[in-house]
Amino acid sequence: MKLPSGKDSGKSKHQSDVGLIRVLSQQKELRTRLPWYYAPSFLLLWVALFYAIVIPLYHRLPNGISIKEESLRPGEFVSERAQRWLYTYDRIGPKVVGSVANEVTTVAFIVDEVESIRTEMRSNLYDLETDVQAPAGAYMHWQMVNMYQGVQNVVVKLSTKSSNSTAYLLVNSHFDSKASSPGSGDDGTMVVVMLEVLRQMAISETPFEHPIVFLFNGAEENPLEASHGFITQHKWAANCKALINLEVAGSGGRDLLFQSGPNNPWLMKYYNQNAKHPFATTMAEEIFQSGILPSDTDFRIFRDYGQVPGLDIAQISNGYVYHTKFDNFRAVPGDSLQNAGENALALVRAFANASEMHNPEEHSEGHSVFFDFLGLFFVYYTETTGIILNCVIAVISLVLVGVSLWRMARISEATAGQMSIWFAIILGLHVVGFLLSLGLPLLMGVLFDAGDRSLTYFSNNWLVIGLYICPAMIGQVLPLSLYYTLKPNNKISHPNHLHMSLHAHCVLLALIAIILTAISLRTPYLCMLSMLFYAAALLINLLSTLHDRGYYWVLIVQLLQLMPFLYFCHLYYMFLVVFFPMLGRFGHSINPDLLVALLCALGTFFAMGFVAPLINMFRWPKLVLLGLGVVSFIFSMIAVSEVGFPYRAETSVMRVHFLHVRRIFYEYDGAVSLNDSGYYFDFQDRRLYYPLEDTSVNLTGLVSTESDCSKYLMCGVPCFNHRWCSTRSSSHWLPRDEPVAIPAASSLQLLSKTILESGNAVRYEFEMSGPPHMSLYIQPLDGVTVEDWSFIRNMLDEPDKYAAPYHIFFSYGRDSTPLKFHIDFAKSSGNFDVPVFELGYSAHFLSYEFDRDAAGLKFIKDFPEFAHPMEWPTLFVRYVF
């Protein structure tokens, strides 16, 4: 047996001493931390702030003004009068383009109310002109030609007799609705708001400079046809220099400014100075204009076809009733009318006296960055200023972080190199934490989707706390918590170590801000705001002695984090309020849980980025993370129970879109190759028809249309518009035994076939008649091209962008004159005695003025209460010429 030498014995003793010192240091460090049981209280404090401040301020609305109070509050918007108008509007019922309800009753209602306002108007001060326009035209809407004829606009111009201004302010809303909805929210709310704004301006003792055009347009849901008819054809359109577009994407709540400009920051100046209840964010504008949302507004038409800059404003609460029969008078709170009216009236007054209206082009200076703070005040600046602010604040933050690290190095007697290495490790771990904070919620979204449990939060929104927010916090904190526990650093105090983790978050924000600013995004203002308050706290701590006094620096950091925390919670809560109901109509091609998971993860990153790492200020932070994991597990179990079933009757329904279809397919020789009936479904739910299983509706025999795409034109289905057509290959067909009864006459007639002079082309002339909504689908056969037609030529002139089959959508309002059109086909052989093309024709009977047959009504009745069918009969005929 070999005894250890004296040298080895000394070495062992030294190692034992080092180990003992490390253990003692860890124990001392643990004693300096706060007890672990304070950690839940620390986190619950922030939760309490959210519910005590953010939620009440988000839902805050002004008290409505009654007609009795009007004499005491002259010049103010009166919501009770608007409510009375809305009640009348609601009782008209659904207002589908081409229906009597839309083209006669609603137009008469608006005209009558305008004439009533004329009797109250100060005729010595103002002129009031009314024009009912019925334009015809066409434009490209995504992948279809959108044709219209005789759709109606009620256009009202109010001007001051003493003014000679030729610059008009345009205020727009639409009075038509979806087939199944009375549209009291979308957009009846804004129709009556405009009427009361018109009335207040007409009875005001204070004249204004610029004439105001109030456009009540009657074909927005078609889509966007009446606004196109106005801006391209109306006699007053060329004079319109600014726009206020008023929309609703739900029913009630505050009205969000989600688009502005383009390139006219002066609009934001007036919004800032005059909006009574500011509610806006640049981030919403960039998201909306990215195309991620399944929505569009008239704002785009005025912008693209009239180059009219303006503001796009919409109420966004309770999107669950949007485009359903539950979008009725009862769903619209009177206080939300007051909110929208006060904003609209103030903005109309301001723009009607704006000097910039004379020549807006002179004030075109790029985009704006804008946002409100909890509805209390509004901030805006130009995009150029935003670039400077983002970069300057990022650089200042990085400098302050560098000074702080240098100070820590001096106190701990570590070299600058050592401190740089330690910070680099923490920064790397923080980046890993950021990726985990995104990855874990996304993983939850993938797992729930894989288990056919998507949209569990649809009705019970609070489920996202455990499903996505807790995993995001765990991911954000876990890497650093493990590092502090498994590899403690005795050369630097734990408070400084913890401070370095917040510095790492600041550096990450700076890098994100610089990168996103470099690619011309304006949303990095979020990073700038977060850095601004952290840099201010860091500067205060550095200038005082708090930076070097244990955990005292935490007090300043957390106090200054209150404002960004409240702002980010308010912002992301708003996005969730918008997206929750919208995801029920997102379709089945995209996993909606991934979008909600991403929103929750980003909201947690911004709101808790300088808060969550402080979990490591307490002893046993792993217990806190374990607790968050337990919360996540409990919420997951709740989500897979009946509580997580997405839909509820009336309040949050499942949207089921289907058509009662009669199909007749003719071959070239006139023989009928297909003559059947069925229901064509375009499911909006991620899980298609899964929620309808085990209910009273019989879906036996339901099949995908994908296999029919190689056999039939348009996959054998009469898709209604571009959205339906884009999903036709993944739609579903349910055969029915009884033929669908088509409720009214329709026809497509070949008038003539003429060989053109070149000999290699032929012209077919047709006449189409039927209900107010019809479509044509044109498919040239092999070796044949469309040379010309009587429709707009965009599809033919841009073959790389548009491909056959070509979709021509045709709609009319009060003018039901049959549509005559021609198509010229070219063929190199010049032989036109053989099949040349397929022509599909669909007639859609949307309005309830057209009866559904007995079998169809029974099928509708069989749907469970939580489902809302949007349906109508359709005739689909295909010819080969």
N, C-alpha and C positions, 0 to 999 in steps of 0.2 A: 504494500500500500504506500502510495507516494503522497507525502504531506505537501500541502501548498507552500510555496515559497513566500517569503515576506512580501515580495513585490506583488504577487498575485493576491495575497491576503489584503494588502492595502487597496488594490484595485477593486476588489469585491466590496470592501467597506465603503469606498467612495461611491460605488454604484448604489449601495443600499442607502447611503445618505441622500443621494440625489433623488432616489425613489421616494424616500420619506419626505423630503422637502416638497416634491411634486404633490404628494397626497395631502400634506398639510396646506399647501397653496390652494389646492382644489377645495378643501374643506373651508378654508378662509374665504375663498371666492364665493362658495355656496352660501356662506353666512352673510355675505354682503348683498346677496340677491334678496328680493322680496319673497315672502312665503308663497308657495304655489297656489294656495287657495284664493289669493287675490286676483289671479289671472282671469278666472271666469267673470269676476266683477268688472275687470278692466275691459274685457270684450263686450260684456253686456251694456256697459256705459255707452259705447258707440252705437249699439243696437237701439238703445233708448233714445239717443239723439236723433236717429233716423226716424223713429216713430213719433217722437215728440215735436220735431221741427220740420223735417222734410215732408212727411205725409200731409200734415195740416196745411202747410204752405202750398203744396202742389195742388190740393183740391180746393183751395180758397177761391171763392167767387164773390163778386159784389152782390149786395141785396138788390132785388129787382125794384124798379120804380113803378108805382101804380098810376093809373090815369088820374086819380084823385090828387096825387102829389104833384102832378105836372105843373100846376099854377105856382107852386112853391119852388119848383126847380126848373125854371125855364131854360130852354136850350139843351136839356139833357135827354138822353135816349130813354124811351118809355117801354119797358119790356112787356107790360101787361097788354098794350095795344098789339105788339108783335105776336104775343101768345094768342090773341083773339084771331088774328089773321092766320096763324099757323093751324089753329083748330079748323078753320074753314078749308084751308089747303089740305089738311089731313083727311077730311071727310070726302074729298073727291076720290080718294083711293089711288091705286097705282096709276102712274102717268107715263105710259109707254109711248114712244114716238109713233105717230100715225093713228093713235087711238082717239076717240072722241074726248076722253078725259083730258088728254094732253093738248090736243090741237084746238079744242073748242072751249071746254069748261075752264081749264086752268088759264088759258090765254084771256078769256073773258074776265076771270077773277082778277088777274093782274091789271088789265086795262081799266076795269071798274074802280079798283082801289087807287090807281093813278089819277083817274078823273075825280075821285073823291078828294084826293090831296090837292088837286087843282082848285077846288072850291075854297080850301083853307089858305092857299098860297097868297103871299103879298104880291099881288099883280102889278103894283106900282114899282116893285123892285126887280121882279124876275119874269122870264119867259119860260114856258114849259111846252115842249114839243114831244109828241108820241108818234112812233112809227112801228107798225107790225110788219116785219120783213119776212119773206119766204124765199130764201135763196136756193139755188141749185149749183152744185159743183162737185169737185173730187180732189182727193189728195192721197198720198201714200201713207198708210198707217201700218208700220212694221212691214209685214209681208203680204199685205193685201191692198188693192185699190179700194178706197173708201168713197163711194159715190152717194150723193144725197140729192133730194129734190123736194122742194116745198117744205123743208123743215122751218120752224118759226122762231123768230126773235121778237120779243117786245122791247123796243129800244126807246128810252126816255132821255131827253136832253134838257137839263136845267141850266139856265144861263142868266147872268146879271144884265139887265138892260143897259147899264152904264158902261159895261166892259166891251172892248173890241178885241179881246184875246182870241186867237185862232188855235190855241193849244188846249186840247181837251183832256180831262182826266176820265179814264175808263174804269168803271166798277162793274164787276161781272159775278153772276151766280147762275145756276141752271135750275129749271123747274121740272124737267122730266125725271123719271125714276126708272129703276129696274122693274122687270115684269111682275115680280111678286111683292113689291114693296111700295107703300104709300110715299116713302121718301121724305118723311117729316124731318129727319136729321139731314140726310143727303138728298137734296140740298135745300129742302124747304126752310130750314133754319135760316140760311143766308138769304133766301128770297125775302122773307119777312123782315130780316135785319135791314136789307137794302130799302125796302118800302118805308120803314120808319126813319132811316137815314135821309132818304129823299124828302120825306115830310118835314123833318127837322130843318133841313137846309132850305126848304121852300117857305117855311114860316119864320125864318130867322130875320131879325132886324139888321143883321150885319151882312152886307153883300160880300161876295167873293169875286176873285178876278177871272179864273178860268172856268169855262163851261164844264159841266159834269155829265157824262154819258152813263146812264144806268142801263146795263145790258142784262135783261132777263132772258137767258138763252134756253131754247126748248129741245136741244138734242146734244147733250153732253155724254149720255150713257151709250151712244150709238156706235162709235165713240167720237166725241169732240167735233161733231159736224157743224152745229149751229155757230160755234165760235169761229170756225174756219169760214163759214158763209159771211159772217159779219166782217171780219178783219180783211177779207179779200174783196168784198163787194159793196159794203154799205157806204153811203154818201158821207158819213161822219168818221169813218174808220181812219182815213189818212190824217186826220187832225188829232187823233189820240196819241198823246206823248208819254203817258204814264198809266200804269195799271194797278188796281187792287183786285186780286182774284180771291173770291171767298168760297171755300169748300168745306166739306164735312166728311170725315172718314170714320164716322161712328155716330154718336149721339150725345151731345152735351159736353161739359168740361170746358177747359180753357182752349183758346185758339192759338195754334202754333204757327209762327212764321218759319217756314221750312225751305223757301226759295226766295231769292232776291235778284235784282239786276236784270240781265247780266251787265257788269262793268259800269254800274252807276252807284257809287258809294253814297251819293247825296240822298238816295232813297232811305238809307239806313240812318242818316242824320235826322231826317224828319220822323222816322219811326222812333228813334231814341228820344226826341224832344216831345213827342205827342202821344205815343201809345200809353193808354191808361194802365194797361195790365200787360207789360212786356213778357213775352214767352217765345224764345227763339234760340237757335243754335246753328252755327256753320256746319257742324257735324251732320245734322239732319239734312241740310242741303246737299252735301257731298254724297251721303248715302242714297238719297232719293234720285239724284242725277246719275248715280252709278247704274241704275236699272235693276237693283236687287229687289225692289218692292214691286208687287203685282198691281201697280196703280199708275195713272197718268192724269193730268189735269189740263184744263183749257189754257193755263199759263204757258205751256209749251207751244200751243198754236199761236197765241199772240206774240210770243217771243220769236218763233221761227218764221212765221208768215207775215208778221207786221212789224217786226223789230221794235216792239214796244217793251221797254223795261218796266219792271214793277215788283210787287210783293205778292207772294203766293201764301195764303193763310188758310189754315184748316183747323177745325175742332177735331180732336183725336181720341177722346175718351169713349169707352163703351163700344169699341169696334165689333163686339159680338153681334150687335143688331144690324150692322152695316149690310145693305142690300138684302134684307130679310123683311118678312111681314111685321116683325117686331120693331122696325124703325118707324114708330108711330108717335103721335102727339104725347102720349104718356111717358115716352122715353126721353123727352127733351125737357130738362129742368129750366124753369123760368130764369134762374140766376145765370145760367150759361148764355141765354139770350142777352141778358144785360151786359155780361162780360164782352161778348162779341160786338154788341151794338155800341158800347162805349168806345171800344178800340176803333171800330170802323168809322164812327162819326168823327172822332178826333183826327183820324188820318185823312179822311175826305176833306175836312176843313183845312188841314195843313197843306195838302197837295194842291187844293184848289186855289191857294194863294202863293204857291212856291214860285220863286223867280226862275228856278232851273227848268220849269216846264216850257218856257219859251223856246229853248234849244237844248234838250238833254244831251245831245252829242258833244257839246262843249264841256260837259261835266262827266264825260265817260273816262274814268280813271282806273279801271280794273275792278277786281272783285273786292269784297269786304270780308272781314272776320267779325263775327258778331255772336253774342250770347247774353242771356239774362242770368241774374243771380237770384234764384228762388222766387222769381217774379217780383223782386223788390226793386231792382234797378237793372239797367241795360248798359252793355259795353259794346262798342264797335270801333273799328279802325280799318284802314285800307290794307289790302294784301301786302303791299310793300312795307308798310309799318309792321305788319305781322312777321314778315321775314326777318326784319331787323331785330324785333323784340325776341323772337325765338332764338336767334343766334347770339345776341348779346347776353340774354339771361343764361343761356347754356354755358357761354364762356365764363361769365362771372361765377356761376355755380361751380364750374370745374376749378377755377382759381381758388375759391373759398375752400373747396374740398382739399386742394393741395396745401393750403395754409394750415388747415386743421390737421392733416396728416403730419406735416412738419412739426407742429406743436406737440402732437402725441409722441413723435420720435424724440424730441428734446426731453420730455418729461420721463419717458420710459428708458432713456439712455440707449435707444436702438439707433442704428445707422439708417440713413435715408434708403439705402439699398434694401435692408431688411424690412423696413416699413412698406416699401414698394412691393416686395414679394408677398408679404402678408395681405396687403390690400388687393393685390392681383388675385390671390386665392379666394378671398371673400367675394370679389367682383365676379369671378368665374362661377362660384357657387350660387351667387344671386341670379346670374343669367340662367343657370340650371333650374333654380327655383322658379324663375319667370316662365321657362318652358314647361315646367311641371304644372304651374298654376293654370296654364292653358291646356295642357295635355290631359290632366286628370278629369276636369269637367267634360272635355270632348270625349274622353274614354267612356264616361258615364252615359253620354248621349249615344255613343255607338252601341254600348251594351243594351240599353233600354230599347233602342231601335231594333237590334238583332232579336230581342225577345218579344217583338210586337207590342211594346209598351211605350211608344212615343206619345207625345202630347199629354203626359200624365198631369202636367201643371196647368193645362188649358183652362179648367174651371177653378182649381185650387192653386192659385198662383204662388202661395207661400211655400209650396213644395220645392221651389228652386233654391231655397235657403239651404236645405240639406243635400239636394241633388247636385248642385253646381257651385254654390258660394263656399260651403265648407270645404269641398275638395280643392277649390282654388286657393283657399287660405292654407290648407295643409301643404299643397305643392309649393307655395311661395315661401314657407318658413322651414320646411323639412330639411333641405340640404344644410343650411346654416346651423340649425339646431343639432343635427348629427355632428357637424364639424366642431362646434363648441363643446359637445359632450365627449366625443371620442378623441379629439386631438386638441386639448387645451393649450393655450400659449401663455406661459408664466412670465414672459418678458413684457407683456402689455396687460394693463388692467382690463377686467371684463367690461366696465363701462365704455372704455375706449374701443374695445373690440366690437361692442354693440353699436357704438356710434359709427364705426367703419361700415357696418352693414347698411345703415341708412345712407351713408355716403355712396355706397355701391348702387343703391336704388337711384340716387340723384344722377350719378354718372350714366346709368342706363337710360334714364329719361333724357338726358342731354344728347346721347347718341341717337336715340329714336327721333327726337325733335329735329336734329340736324339732317338726318336721312330723309324723313318725311317732308321737311321743308324743301330739300333739294329736288324732290320729285313733284313740286308745285302743289302739295296738299296744304289746306288751311287748318285741318283738324289738329295739327301739332300744338295749337294753342293750349290744348289740354296739358301737354307736357310742360309748356312754359308756365302755366299757372301753378302746377305742382312744384316746379323748381323754384319759382319766385318766392313762395312762402317758406320753403325749406331753406333757401339761401338767406332769407331775412332772419330766420331763427338762428341759423349758423353764424351769421354776422353778429347778432346780439350776444350769442354765447361766447364768441371769440373776443369781442370787445369787453365783455365782463369776465368775471372769474368762474362763471358757471361751467364753461367748457372743460375745466380741469378739476371740477369738484364732484367726482363720482357720477351719480345719475341725475344731478340737478339740471343738466342740459335738457333732459327729457321734458321738463315742465314747459320750457319755451317752445320746443319743437311741437309738442302736442297742442299747446294753446294756439299756435299759428297754423296748425293743421286742421283746426275746426272749420274754417271757411272752405278750403278745398275739399275736405271730407263731405261737407253738406252739399257743395256744388256737384261733386261727382255722383253722389247718391241720387240727387235730384235729377241729374242728366240721364243716368242709366235707368233709373226708375221710369222716366218718361219713355225711353226706348222700349222697355219691357211692356209698358202699358200699350204702346202702339203695336208691338210685334206679337204679344200673346194671342189676341183674337185673329190677327192676320195670318198666323201660321195654320189656322184651321182651313184656309183656302189657298195654301201654298202649293197644293198638288202633291203627287206621290213620288216625283222624281228626286226630290231633295229631302234629306233628313232634317226636319225643323228643329230637332233637339240640339243639333250642332250649332245652329245660329243662337239659340237661347243660351247654350253653354258658353259660347264665345262672348256674348254680351255680359253674362254674369262674371266670367273670368276677367274681362277687361275692366269692368266696373270695380271688381275686387282689387285688381292691380292698382288702379288709380286711387280709389278711395282709401284702401288699406295699405298702400305701399310703404308709407312712413309710420304705420301703426302696427301691422301684424308682426314685423320682426321684433318688436318690443316684448313679445311673448317670452323671449329669451332673457328678459330682465328678471323673470320669476324663477324660482327653483323648480326643477323637474319639468321643463317645458314639454318634454315628451308626453307627460300626462295630459297636458292641454291639447296637444295634437291628437292624442288617443281619444280624448273627449269629443273633439270635432269629428273624428272618424266614427265614433259611436252615434253621434247625431246624424251623420250622413247615412249610416246603416239603417237607423230607425226610420228616417224619411224615405229611404229606398223601399223598405217593407211596406210603409203606408202607400207609396206610389203604385206598387203592384197589387194593392187591394182594390176594392170597389171605389175607394176614395179617389184613386188615380184614373178612373174612367173619365175620358176628357169631357163628355158632353152632358148638358143638363137642359131640360125643357125650358123654353122661352129665354132663359138668361144667357146661355152659351150653347147654341145649337150646332149640330153637324149639318154642313151644307151639302146637299145632294143635287147635283146638276144632271138632268137627263131630258131627253126628247122622246116624244111618242112618234115613231118614224114609220111612214109607209114608203117602201122602196119599190121602184119599178125600173128595171134596167132593160133597155131596148138594144138590140144588135143592129148591124148595118142594114140587114134585110128587113128590119121591122119586127123580127121575132122577139118575144119577151124571154130573156134568159134568167131573170130574177124578179119575183113578185112576192114580197113578204112584208111582215110588220114586226116591230120590236121596240125595245127601249135602248136608246144610245146613251151610255153613261160617261160623263167626264168627271171622275171622282176627284174631290178636293183633298181628301184625307190621305195622309202618308200611307196608311194601311189599306187603302182602297175601300173595299166594302166590309172589312173585318168587323167594325163596330156594329154593323147591321145583322151579323150572324146571330142566330138564336133569338130573332125578333119576329114580329108578325108579318114582315114583308117577305115574300117568296122570291128568292133570287136563283132558284134552281135553273140550271142551263146557262148561267152567265158565263160568257167566254171573252177572251181578249180579242181585240181587232187586229193584233199584230200580224197574224197569218193571212188576213184578208188584204193586206197592203200590196202584196204581189199579184193579187187577183182582180181587185176592184179599184176604180178611181177613188181617190181620197180615202183609201182603206175601207170603202163601202159605207162611210158615214157622212152625213151632211153637217160638217163642222160649222159652227155659227160665225165666229170671228177669228182673228189671228191667234188668240189664246187657245181656243178650242182646237184650231187646226194644228197648232204646234205640238199638241199631245195626242193627235188622232191615232198614231200607231200604238199607243199604250192605253187607249180607251177600251170600253167594254160594251158588249152587245148582249141583250137578253131577248130571245125570241118570244113572241106571243102568238097565240093561235088565232085570235080574232083580228081581222084587218083593222088598222087604225082608221077611224073616220076623220077625213080631212074636212074641217069646218067651213071652208069657203072655196070659191073657184080660184084657179090659177092656171097659167099656161105659158108655154114657150113655143113659139111658132117660127118655122123657117119660112121667110118671105121670098128669098131668091138665092140662087147660086149662079155666079157669073164668073167666067174665065176672063181674066184681065188681059190687057193688050200684050203684055210680055209673053204670054202663053205658058209661063212657068208659075203663075200665081192665080189664085181663085179667091173670090169674095163671097162670103156667106152673110146674108142679112137676116136678122131675127127681130122678133118683138116679144117682150116679156111683160107679163102682168100678173098681179097677185097681191098678197098681203104687204104691209109696209116694210117687211124685212125679207130680202131675197138674196141669194148668192149664185154666182156662176163659177164653175171650175173647168178650166180649159187645159186639155192635155193633147198636144200634137203627137201623132204616132211617128214611128221610126222614119227618118228621112224627110220629115216635114218640119218647117219652122213657121212661127208667126211673123209675118212681114210687117203687118200694120193692123191697127184696129181703131175703133172710134172712142176708146177709153184713153185716159192719159197714158203717155208712152214710157213712163219711168221703168217699168218692168222690161220693156223691149230694148231700151237704150242702155240698160245696165245688166247685161246677161250674167256677169260675174256675181252680182248681188242677188238677183232674183232668178228662180228656176221654175219650170213647169212641175206640177200643174199650177196654173195661175188662178188666183182667187180674186174675183170681183164681187165686192159687197155693195148692195144697193138698198137704200132706204128712202122712204118718203114720209112727209108729214101730211099737209093738207092737200097736196097735189098728187093724185093717184094716176096720172097719165101714164099709159104703158111706156116702157123703155124700149126704144128702137136702137139697135147697135149693129155694127158689122165687124167681121174679123177677116183679115186677108192672110192666107196661107201660101207659102212658097214650097215648091218641090222641083228638084232638078230635072226629073223625067217628064214633068208636065202632065202626068197621068192622074187625073182627078176622078176617074170612074171607079176608084177603089176607096176603102176607108182612109180618111185623112186625119180625123181627130175625134177625140171623145169630148163631149160637152155635158157636164153635170149641172143640174138646176135644183136648187132647194128653196122651198117656200116655208117661212117660219111664221107661225101664228102665235106671237108672244102674248098679246093682250088677253085678259080674261073676257073681253068682248067676244072672243072666239071660244066656243064651247069645247070642252074635253069630252070624249065619249064615255059611256058607262064603264067600260073595262078600265080605261085610264083613270077615271075618278076613284074606282075601287082600289086600284094599285096605289094611288096617292094616299088614300085613307089608311092603307095598311102600314104605312111608315110609322115608326115609333114616335112618341112625342118629342124626343130629343133631336129628331131629324127635321130639317127644313128643306123640302123639295123646291127647287126652282126648275120649272118644266114648261113645255108647250108642245103642241102637235107640229109636225114637220112633214112635208112631202119632199121626197128625194127621187128625182128622175134622172136617168143617165141615157144619153143618146150617143150613137156612133154615126158620124157623117163622113 
